[in-house]
Amino acid sequence: MPKRLLKRYLPDHGKFREHPHLQRFGTRLQDANLWHLNRRSVAGGVAVGLFWAFIPIPFQMIPAAASAIALRTNLPISVVLVWITNPLTMPPIWYATYRFGAWLLDLPPRDVDFTLSLDNLLNNMQGIWKPLFLGSFATSVIAAVGGFALVRLAWRLYIVRQRRARSARSPRNL
């Protein structure tokens, strides 16, 4: 069931291989682990995607794809998961990571005016970059480890449940 559900919503690996931005990875895109849906590959893809989703950099999909290729985890899942932070969710997520970083550094959080202008961003960044990046990195690590563990556990529980159901239906048990 998890494989069928994931296959239904993930794009075809042929489209990824033909994408012009991914062509620079060459033959490394032919690695079967990048496309297979197994417990290790999916859990790794979730970890990679969640890690890069909370890092406040532009074009998060590029480092997510490069990390997935380097770590040989599921490429589509890692690239899709970075969209947890999209233009609608970025401000609240990054504000929360800033507050978390300020708490970790034991700094009082500053009142920051979050209006969309380059001047305002550059002026505010001088005072908030340390807590923002520390909070983002800590959140990324926590989310990646938690996502990896949760996927591995859920996948394992599903397999155990399937085996028990199969053995209960077995003719030996009738």
The 8 nearest C-alpha neighbors of each residue, nearest first, counted from 0:
[[1, 3, 2, 4, 5, 157, 161, 6],
 [2, 0, 4, 3, 5, 154, 6, 157],
 [3, 1, 5, 0, 4, 6, 36, 37],
 [4, 2, 6, 0, 5, 1, 7, 8],
 [3, 5, 1, 7, 2, 6, 0, 8],
 [4, 6, 2, 7, 8, 3, 9, 1],
 [7, 5, 3, 9, 8, 4, 2, 10],
 [6, 8, 4, 5, 9, 3, 10, 2],
 [7, 9, 5, 6, 10, 4, 3, 11],
 [10, 8, 6, 7, 5, 11, 75, 76],
 [11, 9, 12, 8, 14, 75, 6, 15],
 [10, 12, 13, 14, 9, 15, 6, 75],
 [13, 11, 15, 14, 16, 10, 34, 75],
 [12, 14, 16, 11, 15, 17, 10, 18],
 [15, 13, 17, 12, 16, 11, 18, 10],
 [14, 16, 12, 18, 13, 17, 11, 21],
 [15, 17, 13, 14, 18, 12, 28, 21],
 [16, 18, 14, 15, 19, 13, 22, 21],
 [19, 17, 15, 21, 20, 16, 14, 22],
 [20, 18, 22, 21, 17, 23, 16, 15],
 [21, 19, 22, 18, 23, 61, 24, 17],
 [20, 22, 23, 18, 19, 24, 16, 15],
 [21, 23, 19, 24, 25, 20, 18, 17],
 [24, 22, 25, 21, 20, 19, 26, 27],
 [25, 23, 22, 27, 21, 28, 26, 65],
 [26, 24, 23, 22, 27, 28, 21, 29],
 [25, 27, 28, 29, 24, 30, 22, 23],
 [26, 28, 29, 25, 24, 30, 68, 69],
 [29, 27, 26, 30, 25, 16, 24, 33],
 [28, 30, 27, 26, 31, 33, 16, 25],
 [31, 29, 28, 32, 33, 27, 71, 34],
 [30, 32, 33, 34, 35, 29, 28, 71],
 [33, 31, 35, 34, 30, 71, 72, 40],
 [32, 34, 73, 74, 72, 31, 71, 30],
 [33, 35, 32, 31, 73, 74, 12, 36],
 [36, 34, 32, 37, 31, 33, 73, 40],
 [35, 37, 41, 2, 40, 34, 38, 73],
 [36, 38, 40, 39, 41, 35, 2, 42],
 [37, 39, 41, 40, 42, 151, 154, 36],
 [40, 38, 42, 37, 41, 43, 151, 72],
 [39, 41, 72, 73, 43, 37, 42, 38],
 [42, 40, 44, 43, 38, 73, 39, 37],
 [43, 41, 147, 45, 39, 150, 44, 40],
 [42, 44, 46, 72, 40, 41, 45, 39],
 [45, 43, 77, 73, 41, 72, 47, 76],
 [44, 46, 42, 48, 43, 47, 77, 49],
 [47, 45, 143, 43, 147, 49, 44, 48],
 [46, 48, 44, 50, 45, 77, 49, 43],
 [49, 47, 77, 80, 81, 45, 50, 51],
 [48, 50, 52, 143, 46, 47, 51, 142],
 [49, 51, 139, 143, 47, 48, 52, 46],
 [50, 52, 54, 48, 53, 49, 63, 81],
 [53, 51, 81, 49, 50, 54, 84, 48],
 [52, 54, 139, 51, 135, 50, 55, 138],
 [53, 55, 51, 135, 52, 56, 136, 139],
 [56, 54, 53, 57, 135, 93, 132, 52],
 [55, 57, 54, 59, 58, 51, 53, 52],
 [58, 56, 59, 55, 60, 54, 61, 62],
 [57, 59, 60, 61, 56, 62, 63, 81],
 [60, 58, 61, 57, 62, 51, 63, 56],
 [59, 61, 63, 78, 58, 62, 64, 81],
 [60, 62, 64, 63, 59, 58, 65, 78],
 [63, 61, 65, 64, 60, 59, 66, 51],
 [64, 62, 60, 66, 61, 65, 78, 51],
 [63, 65, 67, 61, 62, 66, 60, 78],
 [64, 66, 62, 68, 63, 67, 69, 61],
 [67, 65, 69, 63, 68, 64, 70, 62],
 [66, 68, 72, 64, 70, 74, 65, 69],
 [67, 69, 71, 65, 66, 70, 64, 72],
 [68, 70, 66, 67, 71, 65, 72, 64],
 [69, 71, 67, 68, 72, 66, 43, 65],
 [72, 70, 68, 67, 69, 32, 33, 73],
 [73, 71, 40, 67, 44, 43, 33, 70],
 [72, 74, 33, 44, 40, 41, 34, 76],
 [73, 75, 33, 77, 67, 76, 72, 64],
 [76, 74, 78, 77, 73, 79, 9, 10],
 [77, 75, 79, 44, 78, 74, 73, 80],
 [76, 78, 48, 44, 74, 80, 75, 47],
 [79, 77, 75, 60, 76, 80, 81, 63],
 [80, 78, 76, 81, 77, 82, 75, 48],
 [81, 79, 48, 82, 77, 78, 83, 76],
 [82, 80, 52, 48, 83, 79, 78, 51],
 [81, 83, 84, 80, 85, 79, 52, 78],
 [84, 82, 81, 80, 85, 52, 88, 49],
 [83, 85, 82, 89, 88, 52, 81, 86],
 [84, 86, 82, 88, 87, 89, 83, 81],
 [85, 87, 89, 88, 84, 90, 82, 83],
 [88, 86, 85, 89, 90, 84, 91, 83],
 [87, 89, 85, 84, 86, 90, 91, 92],
 [90, 88, 84, 92, 86, 85, 91, 93],
 [89, 91, 93, 92, 88, 94, 87, 86],
 [92, 90, 94, 93, 89, 88, 95, 87],
 [93, 91, 95, 89, 94, 90, 88, 96],
 [94, 92, 96, 95, 90, 91, 89, 97],
 [93, 95, 97, 91, 92, 96, 90, 98],
 [94, 96, 98, 92, 93, 97, 91, 99],
 [95, 97, 134, 99, 93, 135, 98, 94],
 [98, 96, 131, 94, 100, 130, 95, 99],
 [99, 97, 101, 95, 96, 100, 102, 94],
 [100, 98, 96, 102, 134, 97, 101, 95],
 [134, 99, 101, 130, 103, 97, 133, 102],
 [102, 100, 130, 106, 98, 104, 103, 99],
 [101, 103, 105, 99, 100, 104, 98, 106],
 [104, 102, 100, 101, 105, 99, 134, 106],
 [105, 103, 101, 106, 102, 100, 130, 133],
 [106, 104, 102, 103, 101, 107, 100, 108],
 [107, 105, 101, 104, 102, 108, 103, 130],
 [106, 108, 109, 101, 105, 102, 98, 104],
 [109, 107, 101, 106, 98, 110, 102, 97],
 [110, 108, 111, 107, 127, 126, 106, 101],
 [109, 111, 108, 112, 113, 107, 123, 127],
 [110, 112, 109, 113, 123, 127, 108, 114],
 [111, 113, 114, 110, 119, 123, 120, 115],
 [112, 114, 111, 115, 119, 120, 90, 123],
 [115, 113, 112, 116, 119, 120, 117, 111],
 [114, 116, 113, 117, 119, 120, 118, 112],
 [117, 115, 119, 118, 114, 120, 121, 113],
 [116, 118, 120, 119, 121, 115, 122, 114],
 [119, 117, 121, 120, 116, 122, 123, 115],
 [118, 120, 122, 116, 117, 121, 123, 114],
 [119, 121, 117, 123, 118, 122, 124, 116],
 [120, 122, 124, 118, 119, 123, 117, 125],
 [123, 121, 119, 120, 124, 125, 118, 126],
 [124, 122, 120, 125, 121, 126, 119, 127],
 [123, 125, 121, 127, 128, 126, 122, 120],
 [126, 124, 123, 127, 122, 128, 121, 129],
 [125, 127, 124, 123, 128, 129, 122, 109],
 [126, 128, 124, 129, 130, 125, 131, 123],
 [127, 129, 131, 124, 130, 132, 125, 126],
 [128, 130, 131, 132, 127, 133, 100, 126],
 [131, 129, 100, 101, 133, 97, 132, 128],
 [132, 130, 97, 128, 134, 129, 133, 100],
 [131, 133, 135, 134, 129, 130, 128, 136],
 [132, 134, 130, 136, 100, 135, 131, 129],
 [100, 135, 133, 96, 99, 137, 131, 132],
 [134, 136, 132, 138, 96, 133, 54, 137],
 [135, 137, 139, 133, 138, 134, 132, 140],
 [138, 136, 134, 140, 139, 135, 133, 141],
 [137, 139, 135, 141, 136, 140, 142, 134],
 [140, 138, 50, 136, 142, 53, 137, 141],
 [139, 141, 143, 137, 142, 138, 50, 144],
 [140, 142, 138, 144, 139, 143, 145, 137],
 [143, 141, 145, 139, 140, 144, 146, 49],
 [144, 142, 46, 50, 140, 146, 49, 145],
 [143, 145, 147, 141, 146, 142, 140, 148],
 [146, 144, 142, 148, 147, 143, 141, 149],
 [147, 145, 149, 143, 148, 144, 46, 142],
 [146, 148, 42, 144, 46, 150, 145, 149],
 [147, 149, 151, 145, 146, 150, 152, 144],
 [148, 150, 146, 152, 151, 147, 145, 153],
 [151, 149, 153, 147, 42, 152, 148, 154],
 [150, 152, 148, 154, 149, 153, 155, 42],
 [151, 153, 155, 149, 150, 154, 148, 156],
 [154, 152, 156, 150, 155, 151, 149, 157],
 [155, 153, 157, 151, 152, 156, 150, 158],
 [154, 156, 152, 158, 157, 153, 151, 159],
 [157, 155, 159, 153, 158, 154, 160, 152],
 [156, 158, 154, 160, 155, 159, 153, 161],
 [159, 157, 161, 155, 160, 156, 162, 154],
 [160, 158, 156, 162, 161, 157, 163, 155],
 [159, 161, 157, 163, 158, 162, 156, 164],
 [162, 160, 158, 164, 159, 163, 165, 157],
 [163, 161, 165, 159, 164, 160, 166, 158],
 [162, 164, 166, 160, 165, 161, 167, 159],
 [163, 165, 167, 161, 162, 166, 160, 168],
 [166, 164, 162, 168, 163, 167, 161, 169],
 [165, 167, 169, 163, 168, 164, 162, 172],
 [166, 168, 164, 165, 169, 163, 172, 173],
 [169, 167, 165, 166, 164, 170, 172, 173],
 [168, 170, 166, 171, 167, 172, 165, 173],
 [171, 169, 173, 172, 168, 167, 166, 165],
 [172, 170, 169, 173, 166, 168, 167, 165],
 [171, 173, 170, 169, 167, 168, 166, 165],
 [172, 170, 171, 169, 168, 167, 166, 165]]
